[in-house]
Amino acid sequence: MSQHEITDQQFQSEVLEASELVLVDFWAPWCGPCRMMAPTLEKVAGQFAGQLKVVKVNVDSNQEWATKYSVRGIPALFFFRAGQPVDNAVGVQSEASLVQRIEKLLASVG
């Protein structure tokens, strides 16, 4: 699977210390829109494999980083580069808008 779930304890190594662009999906199992986003995230994770890492953080069981980044609504998609949040979007995103966002972020590297 090209996206995987991480815990608060893994956030530092999986997201903040990652060498590639990271898309963090803050979600919860009971959240319908979050479940609607899952196939789209899976698709873009595959499409940008090697350039983008996609991870999921369940905000019910892992609240530390969601609180730190002031996540108020889910799904909340945060993009990180070199340990810093560089973009974010809240709510269901279309595949086209997500791809456009990712391409823009990848193009802005170096």
N, C-alpha and C positions, 0 to 999 in steps of 0.2 A: 504494500500500500504506500502511496506517495505522500500521504499526510498521516501524522500520528499524534496521539494525545500526550501531553507532558504535564508534569506537576509543578507547583511553585518551586520545589527544590531543584528541578531541572531547568528552570527558566534561564538562569544565568548562563549555563553552558550551552544550552540548545538555541537560545535566542541572542542574548547579549554578546556572547563570544563567537558567534557564527561568522564565517568568512563571507557567506553569500547573503543576498537579500532574504529576509525572513518575513513571512506573512503569518501573523498570529490571529487565530480565530477564537475570540472569547465567546463561549457558547454555554448552553445548558441543555440536558436531555429533554426537558419538558417544553422547550422553546420551539414552537412550530416553524417560525421563520429561520431559525438556526438549522433545523433539519432540511428545510428547503434549500439552504445554501450549500449543504454538504456535497451534492453531486457536482456543482459548479466549481467548488474548491478542489475537488478531486481531479476534475478536468484540467484546470489551470496548473495544478501541481504537476500533472503529467506533461502538459504542454511546455512548461518552463523548467523541466527537470534539469538539474545541474546548474541552474542560474538562480533558482528560487526554492527555499525550503518552506513547507507549509506545516504548521503545528496547531493543535487545538488545545485550549485551556478551558476546562469545565469550571465555570465560575461558582458553582454550588460547592465544590470540594476544594477549590484552589482560588482563594480570594485575594491573596497578598498582592499579586501583580495587577489584577483587575482594579483593585483599590488604588494602587500607586499611579496607574495611568487614567484614573477617574472614569472607568467604564461605567456608564449609567444605563445604557440600553444594549441589548444583544439581539442579533449577532453584532459584535464589534470587531472589525478587521483592522489590525494595526500592522504597518510595515516597519521593519527595523533594518537599519544598516549600521554596521560598526557600533553596535550597542545603543543606538539612538533611534527613537521613533521618528520616521521621516514622512509618514502619511497615515491617515486612518479614515475609515468609513463606518457608519453605523446603519444597520438595517440590511435588508436583502439587496444585493447588488446584481445587476445583470452580468452575464458572462462577458459581454462586449465591453462594458464599462470597467470591469475588473482587469481584463486583458489590456485595455488602453492604459490604465493606471500602472500596471506592472511594467509594460513596455516603456512608459515615460520614466519610471524609476530606474529601470535597467539602463536606459540611454543616458541618464544623468550621472552615471558612475564614471569618475575620472575624466 
